[in-house]
Amino acid sequence: MTSALLLAPALILGGVLIASGVLKLRTPGGLDEFDRLGVPKALRREWIARLHPWGELLLGILLLVLGGVLGLLAALAAVVLLGAYLVLVARALRTAPDASCACFGTTKRITAVTVVRNAWLTALALFAAATSWTLPLLGGPLAALGVAGWGWVIALAATAVTVALIMWPEGEPDAAPQTAVEPVVQGEEEADYLRSITPALPLTLADGSSRTLRELSSRRALLVLAVSPTCGSCEQVIASRARWRELLPELDIRMLFTTSPENSTLLETEHPASLHDPDRHVAPSLGYRSTPSAVLLGADGMLAGGPVTGSKEIAEFIDDVYESLHGERPPA
């Protein structure tokens, strides 16, 4: 039987890529995920996003069943893929502290652990490239296992399946509808929406003054656009804010950043001034995890719509707000 040290990198990496592909197929992402991670614009294509999980799945299988030159090519492809993942998450952690990714099908915040994990997987890909060429051309590491090796693989696979079934998320309960309701004046009849009190969280305005969210929305409804200048999918939301303000003069539409005014590269000092939450209290309080997100706060001190996340989803949300106010969809 071939040494376990020669087989382990391709076996482990193949299993990880297969698991990643399956989990992404279970909860497919989209272009917003690519935007959040700063994927080059040339690769931000819908068809690439759709084929991405299948590509991981196929690459994982090839690593398990190919050796020789073909195995080497598969391992090199894994080096390129995982190296790209490593660069993207490391850059996101450095430039956007609130960045997130759905690396294994579930959106989670990018941390130092994410970077270390991707560095380890990239190292495994390099080891696989260094060893796969020594394995059988057809069959690769699986063919080189031998009878005893297959016993260990079956035992480890059974363990992995058991752990996966125990840890598999059951799904979250149905959330409140993320549609707009009658958003502004007090005393108006509330729509069918599970509303909660607007939290009195202190925020810093662009001029350095401090107000709470509840104060800011006390006179008329406030639409909060949680964005980041370093977030690719936020670009469209930031660029659209002026048009949305013209479309919905009934609302205050303000950008919210997780940086202090003095550390922000994008400020709005005139009304409606930008909001700043360097302590990051707003996102967990309003229920969103990443940028761009939008939440509508009613003038009656209650949440009136959202949160919604993603540039496309926010644009649709704006249309819903307009329709709730004017009885028709906004002009194209």
C-alpha positions as CSV (number, residue, x, y, z in Angstrom):
1,M,0.0,0.0,0.0
2,T,1.3,3.5,-0.9
3,S,2.4,5.5,2.1
4,A,-0.5,7.4,3.8
5,L,1.5,10.6,3.6
6,L,1.3,10.4,-0.2
7,L,-2.4,9.7,-0.2
8,A,-3.7,11.9,2.6
9,P,-3.5,15.4,0.8
10,A,-5.5,14.4,-2.2
11,L,-8.0,12.3,-0.2
12,I,-8.6,15.1,2.4
13,L,-8.8,17.9,-0.2
14,G,-11.1,15.9,-2.5
15,G,-13.4,15.2,0.4
16,V,-13.5,18.9,1.4
17,L,-14.2,20.1,-2.1
18,I,-17.0,17.6,-2.6
19,A,-18.5,18.6,0.8
20,S,-18.2,22.3,-0.1
21,G,-19.8,21.8,-3.5
22,V,-22.7,19.8,-2.1
23,L,-23.4,22.4,0.7
24,K,-23.3,25.3,-1.9
25,L,-25.8,23.4,-4.1
26,R,-28.0,23.0,-1.0
27,T,-28.0,26.8,-0.4
28,P,-26.8,28.3,-3.7
29,G,-25.2,31.8,-3.6
30,G,-25.3,34.4,-6.2
31,L,-23.4,37.4,-7.6
32,D,-23.9,39.3,-4.3
33,E,-21.6,36.7,-2.7
34,F,-19.0,37.3,-5.4
35,D,-19.4,41.1,-4.9
36,R,-18.9,40.9,-1.1
37,L,-15.7,38.9,-1.6
38,G,-14.3,41.3,-4.2
39,V,-14.2,38.7,-7.0
40,P,-12.8,40.5,-10.2
41,K,-15.6,42.0,-12.2
42,A,-14.7,39.9,-15.2
43,L,-15.7,36.8,-13.2
44,R,-18.9,38.2,-11.8
45,R,-21.1,36.4,-14.2
46,E,-24.4,34.6,-13.3
47,W,-23.4,31.5,-15.2
48,I,-20.1,31.3,-13.3
49,A,-22.0,31.6,-10.0
50,R,-24.3,28.8,-11.0
51,L,-21.5,26.5,-12.1
52,H,-19.2,27.3,-9.1
53,P,-20.6,24.5,-6.8
54,W,-20.5,22.0,-9.6
55,G,-16.9,22.9,-10.4
56,E,-15.9,22.3,-6.8
57,L,-17.7,19.0,-6.8
58,L,-16.1,17.8,-10.0
59,L,-12.6,18.9,-8.9
60,G,-13.0,17.0,-5.6
61,I,-13.9,13.8,-7.5
62,L,-11.0,14.2,-9.9
63,L,-8.6,14.5,-7.0
64,L,-9.8,11.2,-5.7
65,V,-9.8,9.2,-8.9
66,L,-6.8,10.5,-10.9
67,G,-3.1,10.2,-10.4
68,G,0.0,10.7,-12.6
69,V,-0.1,13.7,-14.9
70,L,-3.9,14.0,-14.7
71,G,-3.8,14.0,-11.0
72,L,-1.1,16.6,-11.0
73,L,-3.2,18.9,-13.3
74,A,-6.2,18.4,-10.9
75,A,-4.1,19.3,-7.9
76,L,-2.7,22.4,-9.6
77,A,-6.2,23.5,-10.4
78,A,-7.0,23.1,-6.7
79,V,-3.9,25.2,-5.8
80,V,-5.2,28.0,-8.1
81,L,-8.7,27.8,-6.7
82,L,-7.9,27.6,-3.1
83,G,-5.1,30.2,-3.4
84,A,-7.7,32.6,-4.9
85,Y,-10.0,31.9,-2.0
86,L,-7.2,32.6,0.4
87,V,-6.4,36.0,-1.2
88,L,-10.1,37.0,-1.3
89,V,-10.8,36.2,2.4
90,A,-7.5,37.7,3.6
91,R,-8.2,40.9,1.6
92,A,-11.8,41.0,2.8
93,L,-10.7,40.7,6.5
94,R,-8.2,43.5,6.0
95,T,-10.4,46.0,4.2
96,A,-13.9,45.2,5.4
97,P,-14.2,44.0,9.0
98,D,-17.9,43.2,8.6
99,A,-17.3,41.0,5.5
100,S,-18.9,37.6,5.3
101,C,-18.8,34.6,3.0
102,A,-20.8,31.4,2.3
103,C,-17.7,29.3,1.9
104,F,-19.5,26.1,2.9
105,G,-23.0,27.0,2.1
106,T,-23.8,29.1,5.2
107,T,-23.0,32.8,5.4
108,K,-20.6,33.5,8.2
109,R,-18.4,36.5,9.1
110,I,-14.9,36.3,7.9
111,T,-12.4,36.1,10.8
112,A,-8.7,35.2,11.3
113,V,-9.8,31.6,11.6
114,T,-11.3,31.7,8.1
115,V,-7.9,32.9,6.7
116,V,-6.0,30.2,8.6
117,R,-8.4,27.5,7.4
118,N,-8.0,28.6,3.8
119,A,-4.2,28.8,4.2
120,W,-4.3,25.2,5.5
121,L,-6.4,24.0,2.5
122,T,-4.0,25.8,0.1
123,A,-1.1,24.0,1.8
124,L,-2.9,20.7,1.3
125,A,-3.4,21.5,-2.4
126,L,0.4,22.1,-2.7
127,F,1.1,18.8,-1.0
128,A,-1.3,17.1,-3.3
129,A,0.4,18.6,-6.3
130,A,3.7,17.3,-5.0
131,T,2.4,13.7,-4.5
132,S,-0.4,13.1,-6.9
133,W,1.9,12.4,-9.9
134,T,3.3,9.4,-8.1
135,L,-0.2,7.7,-7.8
136,P,-1.9,5.4,-10.4
137,L,-3.1,7.4,-13.5
138,L,-6.6,5.9,-13.3
139,G,-7.8,5.5,-9.8
140,G,-5.4,7.9,-8.1
141,P,-5.3,7.8,-4.3
142,L,-8.4,5.5,-4.2
143,A,-6.8,2.9,-6.3
144,A,-3.6,3.1,-4.2
145,L,-5.3,2.6,-0.9
146,G,-5.3,-1.2,-0.8
147,V,-7.7,-3.4,1.2
148,A,-6.5,-2.2,4.6
149,G,-6.7,1.4,3.5
150,W,-10.2,1.1,2.3
151,G,-11.2,-0.1,5.7
152,W,-9.9,3.1,7.3
153,V,-11.6,5.2,4.6
154,I,-15.0,3.6,5.2
155,A,-14.6,4.0,8.9
156,L,-13.6,7.7,8.6
157,A,-16.4,8.3,6.0
158,A,-19.0,6.8,8.4
159,T,-17.7,9.0,11.2
160,A,-17.9,12.1,8.9
161,V,-21.4,11.3,7.8
162,T,-22.5,10.8,11.5
163,V,-21.0,14.1,12.5
164,A,-22.5,15.9,9.5
165,L,-26.0,14.5,10.3
166,I,-25.7,15.5,13.9
167,M,-24.5,19.0,13.1
168,W,-26.6,19.6,10.0
169,P,-28.7,22.8,10.4
170,E,-32.4,22.1,10.8
171,G,-33.2,25.4,9.2
172,E,-34.4,28.6,10.7
173,P,-38.0,29.4,11.6
174,D,-39.9,31.4,9.1
175,A,-38.9,35.0,9.6
176,A,-41.1,38.1,9.3
177,P,-41.9,39.0,5.7
178,Q,-39.3,41.3,4.3
179,T,-41.7,43.5,2.5
180,A,-42.5,47.1,2.9
181,V,-45.5,48.4,4.9
182,E,-47.1,51.8,5.3
183,P,-43.9,53.4,6.6
184,V,-44.5,56.9,7.9
185,V,-47.1,58.8,9.8
186,Q,-48.2,57.8,13.3
187,G,-51.7,56.7,13.7
188,E,-52.0,55.0,10.3
189,E,-53.2,51.5,10.3
190,E,-50.3,49.0,10.4
191,A,-49.9,46.5,7.7
192,D,-49.5,42.7,8.1
193,Y,-46.0,42.9,9.4
194,L,-44.4,41.7,12.7
195,R,-43.0,44.9,14.0
196,S,-40.7,45.6,16.9
197,I,-39.5,48.8,18.7
198,T,-36.8,50.8,17.0
199,P,-33.8,50.4,19.3
200,A,-32.5,53.6,20.9
201,L,-28.9,53.0,19.8
202,P,-26.6,55.9,19.8
203,L,-25.0,56.7,16.4
204,T,-22.5,59.3,15.4
205,L,-23.4,61.7,12.5
206,A,-20.9,62.8,9.9
207,D,-20.4,66.1,11.8
208,G,-19.5,64.3,15.0
209,S,-22.8,64.8,16.8
210,S,-24.6,61.9,18.4
211,R,-28.3,60.9,18.0
212,T,-30.2,57.6,18.5
213,L,-31.9,55.7,15.8
214,R,-35.2,56.3,17.5
215,E,-34.6,60.0,17.6
216,L,-33.6,60.1,13.9
217,S,-36.8,58.4,12.8
218,S,-39.2,60.2,15.2
219,R,-40.4,62.9,12.7
220,R,-40.6,60.8,9.6
221,A,-39.6,57.3,8.5
222,L,-35.9,56.6,8.1
223,L,-34.5,54.1,5.5
224,V,-31.1,52.9,6.7
225,L,-28.7,51.7,4.0
226,A,-25.9,49.8,5.7
227,V,-23.0,49.9,3.3
228,S,-19.2,49.8,3.1
229,P,-17.0,51.7,0.7
230,T,-14.9,48.5,0.3
231,C,-17.9,46.2,-0.4
232,G,-18.2,45.5,-4.1
233,S,-22.0,44.9,-4.0
234,C,-22.4,48.2,-2.1
235,E,-21.3,50.2,-5.1
236,Q,-24.7,50.1,-6.8
237,V,-26.5,50.9,-3.6
238,I,-24.3,53.9,-2.8
239,A,-24.6,55.1,-6.4
240,S,-28.4,54.8,-6.4
241,R,-29.1,56.7,-3.1
242,A,-29.7,60.1,-4.9
243,R,-32.2,58.6,-7.2
244,W,-34.0,56.8,-4.4
245,R,-34.2,60.1,-2.4
246,E,-35.9,61.7,-5.4
247,L,-38.2,58.8,-5.7
248,L,-39.1,58.7,-2.0
249,P,-39.0,62.3,-0.6
250,E,-41.3,61.1,2.2
251,L,-38.3,59.3,3.7
252,D,-35.0,60.1,5.2
253,I,-32.6,57.8,3.4
254,R,-29.2,57.7,5.1
255,M,-26.1,55.6,4.6
256,L,-24.8,53.7,7.7
257,F,-21.1,52.9,8.0
258,T,-19.2,50.8,10.7
259,T,-16.4,53.3,10.7
260,S,-16.1,56.6,12.6
261,P,-16.5,59.8,10.6
262,E,-12.8,60.6,10.9
263,N,-11.9,57.2,9.5
264,S,-14.4,57.1,6.7
265,T,-13.6,57.6,3.1
266,L,-17.2,58.4,2.2
267,L,-19.1,61.0,4.2
268,E,-22.3,62.9,3.7
269,T,-22.2,66.0,5.9
270,E,-25.4,67.7,4.5
271,H,-28.9,66.5,5.3
272,P,-29.5,63.6,5.3
273,A,-26.1,63.1,6.9
274,S,-24.4,59.7,7.0
275,L,-24.6,57.6,10.1
276,H,-21.6,55.9,11.8
277,D,-21.6,52.9,14.1
278,P,-18.0,52.0,14.9
279,D,-19.0,49.8,17.8
280,R,-21.2,47.7,15.4
281,H,-24.3,47.6,17.6
282,V,-26.8,48.3,14.8
283,A,-26.4,45.1,12.7
284,P,-27.2,42.6,15.5
285,S,-30.0,44.8,16.8
286,L,-31.7,45.2,13.5
287,G,-31.1,41.6,12.4
288,Y,-28.8,41.8,9.4
289,R,-25.3,40.2,9.0
290,S,-23.6,41.8,6.0
291,T,-23.6,44.7,3.7
292,P,-25.3,46.0,1.8
293,S,-28.5,45.8,3.9
294,A,-31.5,48.0,4.3
295,V,-34.0,48.5,7.1
296,L,-37.0,50.8,7.2
297,L,-37.8,52.5,10.5
298,G,-41.3,54.0,11.0
299,A,-42.0,57.4,12.5
300,D,-44.0,55.7,15.2
301,G,-40.9,54.3,16.8
302,M,-41.4,50.8,15.3
303,L,-39.6,48.9,12.5
304,A,-41.6,49.1,9.3
305,G,-39.8,46.9,6.9
306,G,-36.8,44.7,6.4
307,P,-34.0,44.0,6.9
308,V,-33.1,42.9,3.4
309,T,-29.6,42.1,2.2
310,G,-28.1,42.4,-1.3
311,S,-28.1,45.1,-3.9
312,K,-30.9,43.5,-6.0
313,E,-33.0,42.8,-3.0
314,I,-32.6,46.4,-1.7
315,A,-33.7,47.8,-5.1
316,E,-36.8,45.5,-5.0
317,F,-37.4,46.7,-1.4
318,I,-37.3,50.3,-2.5
319,D,-39.9,49.5,-5.2
320,D,-42.1,47.9,-2.5
321,V,-41.9,51.0,-0.3
322,Y,-42.8,53.2,-3.2
323,E,-45.8,51.0,-4.1
324,S,-47.0,51.0,-0.5
325,L,-47.0,54.8,-0.5
326,H,-48.3,55.5,-4.0
327,G,-50.3,52.4,-4.9
328,E,-48.3,51.5,-7.9
329,R,-44.8,50.4,-8.9
330,P,-42.3,53.2,-9.5
331,P,-41.6,54.4,-13.0
332,A,-38.8,52.5,-14.8
